[in-house]
């Protein structure tokens, strides 16, 4: 099984990354392939925190786009999340959206 870390997620998602094309290709190949792959939940948390952080990016990713990217990866039938049960995705997404609305 291949585990995808925060860096690969961020590079694949951020088109302004020097490594975007290579990382996006790797993730697409994993999503389309027959092999098992995974994303540890801590890497999802880091991805959301980093890609939408205004101190890291001049134009941070809007939360809705970061969640959309996360959702697309998790929809891959061969992707297995590491660390939390199956209901965690919905609970985490709801929590993040609620907090974002509170501080916006």
PyMOL commands that set and color helices and strands:
alter all, ss='L'
color gray80, all
select helices_A, chain A and resi 6-13+20-32+41-51+63-74+88-103
alter helices_A, ss='H'
color red, helices_A
select strands_A, chain A and resi 2-4+37-40+79-82
alter strands_A, ss='S'
color yellow, strands_A
deselect
rebuild
show_as cartoon
